[in-house]
């Protein structure tokens, strides 16, 4: 089915899904367009799409799509691939994109914990009520970092076998019956 046919086939629910992804990304600090692209790549068939395909499917300019594809690539949420014999680049969801995002968040939280500790060193001679904000911040990020690491580790243990995602209850490696 061509993208033209697929676009005409798109249901209102699919369009809402794509738009909702845009809104969620926007609320999370990215652009609405990046979210719409990501939302489309989650539900498209085939899984690999050109920038032109994406622009057509989400009713956006090729310039806006190209800019946001670069951002999604930079965040490692999507992958850029090629097809032998074709000049166009294709884009698809990176299967570990959410893990990458959460690992990046963990890195930022670790930096926040470190900054809180540095701030405390700067005001060692100040009264406790002044230090309180940094003390709370330091303990909050220390706690969050420890728990977040556990969550990522548990997710990997639960859903990945030999580096491949497995649906719960179907954890046998490929080729094993």
C-alpha positions as CSV (number, residue, x, y, z in Angstrom):
1,X,0.0,0.0,0.0
2,X,1.5,3.4,-1.0
3,X,1.7,6.2,1.5
4,X,-1.0,8.0,-0.4
5,X,-3.3,5.1,0.0
6,X,-2.2,4.7,3.6
7,X,-2.8,8.4,4.4
8,X,-6.4,8.0,3.1
9,X,-6.7,4.9,5.2
10,X,-5.5,6.6,8.4
11,X,-8.2,6.6,10.9
12,X,-9.1,9.5,13.1
13,X,-7.8,7.4,16.0
14,X,-4.4,7.1,14.4
15,X,-4.3,10.9,13.7
16,X,-5.2,11.6,17.3
17,X,-2.5,9.1,18.5
18,X,0.1,10.9,16.4
19,X,-1.1,14.3,17.7
20,X,-1.1,13.1,21.3
21,X,2.5,12.0,21.0
22,X,3.3,15.5,19.8
23,X,1.7,17.0,22.8
24,X,3.4,14.7,25.2
25,X,6.8,15.4,23.7
26,X,6.1,19.1,23.8
27,X,5.2,18.9,27.5
28,X,8.4,16.9,28.1
29,X,10.6,19.7,26.6
30,X,11.0,18.5,23.0
31,X,9.0,19.8,20.0
32,X,5.5,18.8,19.1
33,X,6.8,17.9,15.6
34,X,9.4,15.5,17.1
35,X,6.6,13.8,19.0
36,X,4.4,13.5,15.9
37,X,7.3,12.0,14.0
38,X,8.0,9.5,16.8
39,X,4.3,8.7,17.1
40,X,4.1,8.0,13.3
41,X,7.2,5.8,13.4
42,X,5.7,3.7,16.2
43,X,2.7,2.8,14.1
44,X,3.8,3.0,10.5
45,X,4.1,0.1,8.1
46,X,6.7,-0.5,6.8
47,X,8.8,0.4,9.8
48,X,11.3,2.4,7.8
49,X,10.2,5.7,6.3
50,X,11.9,8.5,4.4
51,X,11.7,12.1,5.5
52,X,9.3,12.8,2.6
53,X,7.1,9.8,3.6
54,X,6.9,11.1,7.2
55,X,6.2,14.7,6.1
56,X,3.4,13.5,3.9
57,X,1.9,11.3,6.6
58,X,1.9,13.9,9.4
59,X,1.1,16.9,7.2
60,X,4.3,18.7,7.9
61,X,6.9,20.5,5.8
62,X,10.0,18.5,4.8
63,X,12.2,21.2,6.4
64,X,10.5,20.8,9.8
65,X,10.6,17.0,9.6
66,X,14.3,17.1,8.6
67,X,15.2,19.3,11.5
68,X,13.3,17.2,14.0
69,X,14.7,13.9,12.5
70,X,18.1,15.3,13.3
71,X,17.1,16.0,16.9
72,X,15.6,12.6,17.3
73,X,18.8,11.0,15.9
74,X,20.8,13.1,18.3
75,X,18.8,11.8,21.2
76,X,19.2,8.3,19.8
77,X,15.4,7.8,19.7
78,X,15.5,6.8,16.0
79,X,17.9,5.3,13.7
80,X,18.9,6.3,10.2
81,X,19.3,3.5,7.7
82,X,19.6,3.0,4.0
83,X,18.2,0.6,1.4
84,X,20.6,-0.9,-1.1
85,X,20.1,0.8,-4.5
86,X,18.3,3.8,-3.1
87,X,19.7,7.3,-2.4
88,X,17.1,8.2,0.2
89,X,17.7,7.8,3.9
90,X,15.2,5.9,5.9
91,X,14.3,6.4,9.6
92,X,12.9,3.9,12.1
93,X,12.4,3.6,15.8
94,X,15.4,2.7,17.9
95,X,14.3,-0.2,20.0
96,X,16.3,0.9,23.0
97,X,15.2,4.6,22.7
98,X,13.4,4.6,26.0
99,X,16.3,3.0,27.8
100,X,18.5,5.7,26.2
101,X,16.2,8.5,27.3
102,X,16.1,7.2,30.9
103,X,19.9,6.7,31.0
104,X,20.3,10.3,29.9
105,X,17.9,11.4,32.6
106,X,19.9,9.3,35.1
107,X,23.0,11.1,34.0
108,X,21.3,14.5,34.6
109,X,20.1,13.5,38.0
110,X,23.6,12.4,39.0
111,X,24.8,15.8,37.9
112,X,22.1,17.5,40.0
113,X,23.2,15.4,43.0
114,X,26.8,16.5,42.5
115,X,25.8,20.1,42.1
116,X,23.8,20.0,45.3
117,X,26.9,18.7,47.2
118,X,29.1,21.4,45.6
119,X,26.6,24.0,46.6
120,X,26.7,22.7,50.2
121,X,30.5,23.0,50.2
122,X,30.1,26.7,49.2
123,X,28.0,27.5,52.2
124,X,29.5,25.4,55.0
125,X,29.6,28.4,57.3
126,X,25.9,29.3,56.8
127,X,23.0,28.4,59.3
128,X,21.2,25.1,58.8
129,X,18.0,26.8,57.6
130,X,19.9,28.2,54.6
131,X,21.6,24.8,53.8
132,X,18.3,23.0,54.0
133,X,17.3,23.5,50.3
134,X,20.6,22.0,49.2
135,X,20.5,19.2,51.8
136,X,17.0,18.2,50.6
137,X,18.0,18.4,47.0
138,X,21.1,16.3,47.6
139,X,19.3,13.6,49.4
140,X,16.4,13.6,46.9
141,X,18.7,13.1,43.9
142,X,20.8,10.5,45.8
143,X,17.6,8.5,46.5
144,X,16.2,9.0,43.0
145,X,19.5,7.9,41.4
146,X,19.7,4.7,43.4
147,X,16.1,3.8,42.7
148,X,16.3,4.7,39.1
149,X,19.3,2.5,38.6
150,X,17.4,-0.4,40.1
151,X,14.5,0.2,37.8
152,X,16.6,0.1,34.7
153,X,18.5,-3.0,35.9
154,X,15.2,-4.7,36.7
155,X,13.6,-3.8,33.4
156,X,16.6,-5.3,31.6
157,X,16.6,-8.5,33.6
158,X,12.8,-8.9,33.1
159,X,12.5,-8.1,29.4
160,X,15.9,-8.8,27.8
161,X,17.5,-12.2,27.1
162,X,20.9,-12.3,25.4
163,X,20.4,-8.6,24.4
164,X,17.0,-9.2,22.8
165,X,13.7,-8.0,24.0
166,X,11.3,-10.7,25.1
167,X,7.6,-10.4,25.8
168,X,7.0,-11.7,29.4
169,X,6.3,-15.4,29.2
170,X,8.3,-15.8,26.0
171,X,11.8,-15.5,27.2
172,X,13.4,-18.4,25.3
173,X,16.3,-17.3,23.1
174,X,15.7,-17.4,19.3
175,X,15.9,-20.9,17.9
176,X,15.2,-22.6,21.2
177,X,11.9,-24.4,21.5
